């Protein structure tokens, strides 16, 4: 099936193939600005570069860490404490179930801001 040109729209907009698109002059200009700023401050590109679309994002990482921490230090001690009748494990489990879902994402955010500054 060959792409056809619609009236009023150039072929590169209707084909869907990125190779058919004309180069954007603003892309080259933006790349030049970023290269100049990167030469002045090598950490600049790391701070402002767009995150990769593959892998875990910051929000995903926060959710995973909160879930794992809550299960490991909240649900498991609580279940063992209730089953065995051990009050200290029940207390640790209750505190873990109450604090870790909110506390673990805050810790992840703090660590990531220190390792990758100026991250939104």
Beta strands, then each sheet from edge to edge (+ up, - down):
end
